[in-house]
């Protein structure tokens, strides 16, 4: 098994196992979403499903900028039940992940997960109203947004301005059909990219998430100083 495991592109905490992505399980023996677990040396690897995690899809589709480190502080908007946050929890064992989720039903699962993973901080709130949790979240190294609604770019930028460190990176998982189901997704992506640039953000990378996610694009951004 050992010869089939390697670090992915020198990304912190991300491994390739026989063509699959994996992270080192922070809570050995425990699964989060039914993922496969593989023993490797004295560690346990959790396979990372790109059809369940847009970040995994972006990595497999050629993502080059990976701003996560062992001690990263992350604000995650749209954390849902915690699939992707759990892998970030593996990657940043000495960091913190502030997980904002609007749905009480999803939040119940997220709270249960945070009791097992001490670096996850669940926040039941609305990402379109970042001042609500301004007093609970410190400045972060990475802002990750996966909120499928018409004002995706606006809420992403609002949170970036409030919470991201100057040298920080923002990752926006944009769903075109949630913005306008009647328009060509390419036109929507172009318009939203223009919106980001007009508002002072620099787009460093764009990753189409096909075939794992339809009509989705990952935008990797920084402040345009």
C-alpha positions in Angstrom: 0.0 0.0 0.0 2.8 2.4 0.9 4.1 2.8 -2.7 0.6 3.9 -3.8 0.3 6.8 -1.4 1.9 10.2 -2.1 1.4 13.8 -1.1 -0.7 15.7 -3.7 1.3 18.5 -5.3 2.9 19.3 -1.9 -0.6 20.4 -0.7 -0.6 20.4 3.1 -2.3 17.3 4.3 -3.7 16.1 1.0 -2.7 12.7 -0.3 -3.3 10.6 -3.4 -4.2 7.0 -2.9 -4.5 4.9 -6.1 -5.9 7.9 -8.0 -8.2 9.1 -5.1 -7.7 12.1 -2.9 -7.5 11.4 0.9 -6.8 13.3 4.1 -5.3 11.9 7.4 -8.2 11.2 9.8 -8.2 13.5 12.8 -10.6 11.1 14.6 -9.3 7.6 13.8 -12.1 5.0 13.4 -14.8 7.6 12.8 -16.4 8.4 9.4 -18.2 11.6 8.6 -20.3 10.8 5.5 -19.7 7.1 4.9 -16.3 7.6 3.2 -13.8 4.8 2.9 -11.0 4.6 5.4 -7.6 3.1 4.6 -4.8 2.2 7.1 -1.4 3.6 6.0 1.7 3.3 8.2 0.5 4.5 11.7 -2.2 6.7 10.2 -5.7 6.4 8.9 -6.6 8.0 5.6 -10.1 9.1 4.7 -10.9 9.1 1.0 -12.2 12.5 -0.2 -15.1 12.2 -2.6 -15.1 14.9 -5.3 -18.8 14.4 -5.9 -19.5 15.3 -2.3 -17.0 18.1 -2.0 -16.4 20.9 -4.4 -12.9 21.6 -3.0 -11.9 18.0 -3.8 -13.4 18.5 -7.3 -11.4 21.7 -7.8 -8.2 19.9 -6.7 -8.7 17.0 -9.1 -9.5 19.6 -11.9 -6.1 21.3 -11.6 -6.3 23.7 -8.6 -2.8 25.2 -8.1 -3.3 27.6 -5.2 -3.9 25.7 -2.0 -3.9 28.2 0.9 -4.5 25.8 3.8 -1.8 25.0 6.4 -1.7 23.1 9.6 -2.6 26.2 11.7 -4.8 28.0 9.2 -7.8 30.1 10.4 -10.7 29.6 8.1 -14.2 31.1 7.7 -16.4 28.6 5.9 -19.8 29.9 4.6 -22.4 27.3 3.8 -20.9 24.5 5.9 -23.9 22.2 5.5 -23.5 18.9 7.5 -19.7 19.3 7.4 -18.4 17.1 4.6 -15.7 19.5 3.3 -15.1 21.1 6.7 -14.3 17.7 8.1 -11.5 17.3 5.5 -10.3 20.8 6.2 -10.3 19.8 9.9 -7.9 16.9 9.0 -5.7 19.3 7.0 -5.6 22.0 9.7 -5.3 20.1 13.0 -3.8 23.1 14.7 -6.1 25.7 13.1 -9.7 26.7 13.5 -12.6 26.5 11.1 -15.6 28.8 11.7 -18.5 27.1 10.1 -21.5 29.3 9.2 -24.7 27.5 8.3 -28.2 28.8 8.0 -30.2 25.6 8.3 -31.0 24.4 11.8 -31.3 20.8 10.5 -27.9 20.9 8.9 -26.5 22.6 12.0 -27.5 19.7 14.3 -25.2 17.4 12.3 -22.5 20.1 12.3 -22.7 20.5 16.1 -22.4 16.7 16.6 -19.3 16.7 14.3 -17.7 19.7 16.2 -18.0 17.8 19.4 -15.6 15.2 17.9 -13.4 17.7 16.1 -12.3 20.5 18.3 -11.1 22.7 15.5 -14.6 23.1 14.1 -16.7 26.1 15.4 -20.3 25.8 14.3 -22.2 29.1 13.9 -26.0 29.0 13.1 -26.4 32.2 11.2 -27.0 33.9 7.8 -23.9 34.5 5.6 -25.6 37.5 4.0 -25.5 39.2 7.4 -21.9 38.9 8.5 -22.2 41.6 11.2 -24.2 39.1 13.1 -21.2 37.0 13.8 -18.5 39.7 13.6 -17.9 39.5 17.4 -17.4 35.7 17.2 -15.0 35.4 14.3 -11.4 36.6 14.2 -9.5 37.6 11.1 -8.9 34.5 9.0 -6.3 33.3 6.5 -8.8 31.7 4.2 -12.5 32.5 3.4 -14.3 29.7 1.7 -17.9 30.3 0.4 -20.3 27.7 -0.9 -23.7 29.3 -0.6 -26.0 28.6 -3.5 -28.2 31.7 -3.8 -28.6 34.7 -6.2 -26.3 37.0 -4.2 -23.4 34.6 -3.9 -20.7 37.0 -5.0 -22.0 39.8 -2.9 -22.0 37.9 0.4 -18.6 36.5 -0.5 -17.2 40.0 -0.9 -18.9 41.4 2.2 -17.4 38.6 4.3 -14.0 39.0 2.6 -13.9 42.7 3.6 -14.8 42.0 7.2 -12.8 38.9 8.0 -10.0 38.2 5.6 -6.4 39.1 6.5 -4.6 41.4 4.0 -2.5 38.5 2.7 -5.5 36.0 2.8 -7.1 34.0 0.1 -10.8 33.7 -0.7 -12.4 30.7 -2.4 -15.9 31.2 -4.0 -17.8 28.1 -5.2 -20.1 29.7 -7.7 -23.3 28.0 -8.9 -24.5 29.7 -12.0 -28.0 28.2 -11.9 -28.7 29.7 -8.5 -28.0 33.1 -9.9 -30.1 32.9 -13.1 -31.4 29.5 -14.3 -32.4 31.0 -17.7 -29.0 32.2 -18.8 -25.9 30.5 -20.2 -23.7 29.6 -17.2 -20.6 31.0 -19.1 -22.2 34.4 -19.3 -23.1 34.2 -15.6 -19.5 33.3 -14.7 -18.1 36.2 -16.8 -20.5 38.7 -15.2 -19.7 37.5 -11.6 -16.0 37.6 -12.3 -16.3 41.2 -13.6 -18.3 42.0 -10.5 -15.4 40.7 -8.3 -12.8 42.7 -10.2 -14.9 45.9 -10.2 -15.1 45.7 -6.4 -11.4 45.4 -5.9 -10.7 41.7 -5.9 -8.1 39.9 -8.0 -9.1 36.6 -9.5 -6.0 34.3 -9.3 -7.5 31.1 -10.6 -10.7 29.7 -12.1 -11.6 26.1 -12.0 -14.5 24.5 -13.8 -16.0 21.7 -11.6 -17.3 19.5 -14.4 -17.8 16.5 -14.4 -18.2 16.4 -10.6 -20.6 19.4 -10.3 -22.6 20.9 -13.2 -22.6 24.6 -13.9 -20.1 25.3 -11.0 -16.9 27.4 -11.1 -14.4 27.8 -8.3 -12.9 31.3 -8.1 -9.7 31.8 -6.1 -9.4 35.5 -5.1 -7.4 38.0 -3.1 -7.7 41.6 -2.3 -6.5 43.7 -5.3 -3.9 45.8 -3.5 
